Amino acid sequence: MILARIVGTVVSTRKDSRLEGKKLLVVKPISPEGADESGYLIAVDTVDSGFRETVLVVTGSSARLASECKDRPVDAAIVGVVDEVKLDVLHEAELAAVRKK
């Protein structure tokens, strides 16, 4: 799974008929701390997520197992909206030390 933030939408009036009615969103992978990582993905929204929400994205064959994506040409699907990300205390201390350098 990929942790990501929704940063945009894709409008496509001409597409495979199996994608009709599906919301396509641009997502930016992020670290558990919320920092942007490289690249972007276009994902089918299966959970009615919204702009700037943090979401869980699956890719490849896992995306085709998501609700409403079976037998559709999908390589990335949003399967969850994230309420909170918590890291263990030891990891938080390591991150703080790295940031001070």
N, C-alpha and C positions, 0 to 999 in steps of 0.2 A: 504494500500500500504506500501511497505517496501523500504526504501532508502538503496541502496547497491552499492558496488564497484565490478567490475568484476576482479577476481583474477586468473582464470584458465579456462581450457576447459576439457571436458569429451569426450573421443573417445570410441564409443561402436559399434563394427562391427556386433554384434548380438543383436538385440532389436526388440521390437514390430514393425511390418511393418508400423503402423501408425506414427511412429517416424522417418522413413526413410527420409533423407534429412534435418532433423531439427538440428540446431546447439545447442548443450548443453553446458552451461557455468556454472562455479562455481562462485557464488557471495557471498560476505561477507557483512552482514548488517553493516551499519554505522550510527552514530548519525548525526543530521543536521550540526554539526560542522566538520564532517569528521572523527571522531574517530571510530576505529573499535569496534563493538559490538560482543557478543559471537555468535558462530555457523557459519554454512555455509549452502547454499542451492544450489541445482542444478536446473537451470531454462532453459526453452526453449527460445531462442532469437527470438523475432518477429519483431525487429526493426533494425537489422543489427548493433548491438553495438559492441564495441571493448574492448580490454584488458585495464584495469585500468580506464575505463569510469565509471562515477557515473550514476546509472540507477534506474528506478522505477520497482519494482517487485510486482506482485499480486500472491496470492496463493489460493488454493482451487477451489471452483466453479467459482470464478472470472478469474482464469487462463484459464479455459476451454472456457471462453467467448472471450478470446483474438484472434486476427486475426490468422488464420491458426491452431488454437488449438481445434476447435470444434470437438467433438467426438474422441478425442485423450486422451491417458492416461497421462495427464499432471497435476501436482500439483503446479507448479510455472512457471510463464512466465514473461519475461522482456517485458514491454509494453512502455517504454519511456527512452530516454537518457536525463539526467539532465544537463542543462546549468549552473544553479546557484541556490543556496539555500540562502534565506534571512530570518533572524529572526528579530522580532521587537526589537527596541532599549532597551526597558525595560528588555526583556529576555536576551539580550546580556550583560547588566550590571549585572544581577543576575549571569550569567555564569562566568563573570570576577571575581566577589566577591568569588565565590566558588573555583576558580582556585588558588586564593591567599592564601587560608587556608592551 
